[in-house]
Amino acid sequence: MSQGSGHPWKLPSLLCGFSTYHLNLPVKIPSLQQEFIDEFSQPPLKERFFSFRKENIAKLESKANDEIGKTSSISSLQVLLAHIRRSVISCRGIDDANQKVTFILHMGARNWLLPPLWEGYFGNAIHGGIVMSMPNELLSHGLGWTAQKLKQIKATQTHDEETKYFSVEWLKSPLMVKERSINIFVVRSSPWFSVYGNDLGWGKQIRWKVDCISRA
């Protein structure tokens, strides 16, 4: 599995990566049942696979950039996510004018943390960028408008203070995510580095499939 590496790494560290903050460890998880346990009965999970050809993604990218003009450039990933997001809202038939839909993009925070995390840190270094919109707002505007909103998520994550603040505040008062939340679109498992491209000698991969939490 290590491809014959002759330089083994040091033992990974699970200590908190934000050593500059004075934290009261261990983390105190809520003990009251109403704060921790959700009685929500989850419906059966549905799983779908979609394949997008390069030429079709290129058409979407060209369409989105034409809509917003030459002042900004939208990436193919941002356009694809915007297209999927608009399609999901349209298919679900969400027309409540008072109900917002939330988009969450999980991003690795290692590259912008100062001071940087030490080599071998084995803990979590993910921050969720969030953008909220109204359903009719998403569908009435074009693909370029939606893609530009998603681009702004990454544009706002240029400093490490927000990531540190969120993590430290969560450690002080942990908030448990409950399944009762609805109309949330989450994107994950799309790393910059080729984490799924490791050649184990089994041949070229046809498809990558992440764990079941991504289908919730």
C-alpha positions in Angstrom: 0.0 0.0 0.0 2.9 2.4 0.6 4.4 1.5 -2.8 7.7 0.5 -1.2 8.5 3.8 0.4 11.8 3.6 2.3 11.1 6.6 4.5 8.3 5.9 6.9 6.4 8.8 8.4 6.4 9.6 12.0 3.3 8.6 14.0 0.4 10.9 13.1 -0.7 13.4 15.6 -4.4 13.7 16.7 -3.8 16.7 18.9 -5.7 19.9 18.2 -4.2 21.8 15.3 -4.9 25.2 16.7 -2.2 25.3 19.3 -2.2 29.1 19.6 -5.6 29.0 21.3 -6.0 28.0 25.0 -8.6 25.2 24.8 -10.1 23.2 27.6 -9.8 19.6 26.4 -11.3 17.1 26.1 -14.3 18.3 24.2 -17.5 18.3 26.3 -20.3 16.6 24.3 -23.8 17.6 25.2 -25.3 15.2 27.7 -29.0 16.1 27.6 -31.0 13.8 25.3 -32.9 16.7 23.6 -29.6 18.3 22.7 -27.9 15.2 21.4 -30.4 12.7 20.1 -32.6 13.3 17.2 -35.8 11.2 17.0 -36.2 12.0 13.3 -37.2 9.0 11.2 -35.0 9.2 8.1 -36.6 8.1 4.8 -34.9 5.5 2.6 -31.7 6.9 1.0 -31.7 7.1 -2.7 -28.5 6.8 -4.8 -28.0 8.0 -8.3 -24.9 8.1 -10.6 -24.5 10.8 -13.2 -21.9 11.0 -15.9 -20.9 14.3 -17.6 -19.0 14.4 -20.8 -16.2 16.9 -21.2 -17.8 18.6 -24.2 -21.1 19.1 -22.3 -19.3 20.6 -19.3 -17.4 22.9 -21.7 -20.8 24.1 -23.1 -22.1 24.8 -19.6 -18.9 26.7 -18.8 -19.1 28.8 -21.9 -22.8 29.5 -21.3 -22.2 30.6 -17.7 -19.2 32.9 -18.6 -21.2 34.5 -21.4 -24.0 35.3 -19.0 -21.8 37.1 -16.5 -19.5 38.8 -19.0 -15.8 38.9 -19.2 -15.3 40.6 -15.8 -15.0 37.2 -14.0 -14.2 33.6 -15.0 -16.2 30.6 -13.7 -14.5 27.3 -13.5 -15.9 24.0 -14.9 -16.4 22.6 -11.3 -18.3 25.7 -10.2 -20.5 25.6 -13.3 -21.2 21.9 -12.9 -22.2 22.3 -9.3 -24.4 25.2 -10.2 -26.1 23.2 -12.9 -26.7 20.3 -10.5 -28.0 22.6 -7.8 -30.5 24.3 -10.0 -31.7 20.9 -11.3 -32.2 19.5 -7.8 -34.3 22.6 -6.8 -36.3 22.4 -9.9 -37.0 18.6 -9.6 -37.9 18.9 -5.9 -40.5 21.5 -6.7 -39.5 23.7 -3.8 -41.7 26.9 -4.2 -42.0 28.1 -0.6 -41.1 31.8 -0.8 -40.0 31.8 2.8 -37.8 28.7 2.8 -34.2 29.1 1.9 -32.0 26.4 0.4 -28.5 26.0 1.7 -25.4 25.0 -0.3 -22.4 23.8 1.7 -19.0 23.3 0.1 -16.5 21.4 2.2 -13.0 22.8 1.6 -9.6 21.8 2.9 -8.2 24.5 5.2 -4.6 23.3 5.4 -3.4 25.7 2.7 -4.5 28.9 4.4 -4.0 28.2 8.1 -1.4 30.4 9.7 0.7 29.1 11.3 0.3 26.0 9.1 -0.5 22.6 10.6 2.5 20.5 11.3 3.5 17.6 9.0 1.8 14.5 10.2 -1.2 16.2 11.6 -4.0 13.5 11.3 -7.0 15.5 12.5 -9.7 17.3 10.7 -8.8 20.4 8.7 -12.0 21.0 6.8 -14.1 24.1 6.7 -17.6 24.4 5.2 -18.3 27.4 3.0 -22.0 28.3 3.0 -24.3 30.2 0.6 -28.1 30.5 1.0 -30.6 31.4 -1.6 -34.3 31.4 -2.2 -35.6 28.7 -4.6 -37.3 31.2 -6.9 -34.2 33.3 -6.9 -32.1 30.4 -8.1 -34.5 29.4 -10.9 -35.2 32.9 -12.1 -31.6 33.8 -12.6 -29.4 32.1 -15.1 -26.7 29.5 -14.7 -23.9 32.1 -14.5 -25.5 33.9 -11.6 -25.7 30.6 -9.6 -22.2 29.6 -10.5 -20.9 33.1 -9.5 -22.5 32.7 -6.0 -20.6 29.4 -5.6 -17.4 31.1 -6.7 -17.8 33.7 -3.9 -17.7 30.9 -1.3 -14.0 30.2 -2.2 -13.3 33.9 -2.7 -14.3 34.7 0.9 -12.1 31.9 2.3 -8.8 33.7 1.9 -7.9 34.1 5.6 -7.6 31.6 8.3 -9.3 33.5 11.1 -12.8 32.4 10.2 -11.8 28.7 10.1 -10.0 29.0 13.5 -12.9 30.9 15.1 -15.5 28.3 13.9 -13.4 25.4 15.2 -12.5 26.9 18.5 -16.1 28.1 19.2 -17.4 24.6 18.3 -15.0 23.0 20.8 -16.3 25.4 23.5 -19.9 24.6 22.7 -20.3 21.6 20.3 -23.3 21.8 18.0 -24.5 18.4 16.9 -25.8 18.3 13.3 -29.3 16.7 13.2 -30.8 14.9 10.3 -34.0 16.9 10.6 -32.5 19.8 8.5 -33.9 19.9 5.0 -33.1 21.5 1.7 -29.3 21.3 2.2 -27.0 20.6 -0.7 -23.6 19.4 0.4 -20.5 18.9 -1.8 -17.6 16.8 -0.5 -15.0 14.3 -1.6 -13.5 16.4 -4.4 -9.9 17.0 -3.3 -7.3 18.9 -5.2 -4.8 16.1 -4.8 -5.3 12.7 -6.4 -6.3 10.9 -3.3 -8.3 8.4 -5.4 -5.6 8.0 -8.1 -3.3 5.7 -6.2 -2.2 2.8 -8.5 -2.6 -0.4 -6.6 -1.9 -2.5 -9.6 -5.6 -3.4 -10.1 -6.0 -1.5 -13.4 -7.5 1.8 -14.3 -10.4 3.0 -12.1 -13.9 3.1 -13.7 -15.6 5.1 -10.9 -14.9 6.3 -7.4 -17.5 5.8 -4.7 -17.3 7.4 -1.3 -19.0 6.2 1.9 -22.7 6.3 2.5 -22.7 9.5 4.5 -22.4 11.4 1.2 -25.8 10.0 0.2 -27.6 11.3 3.3 
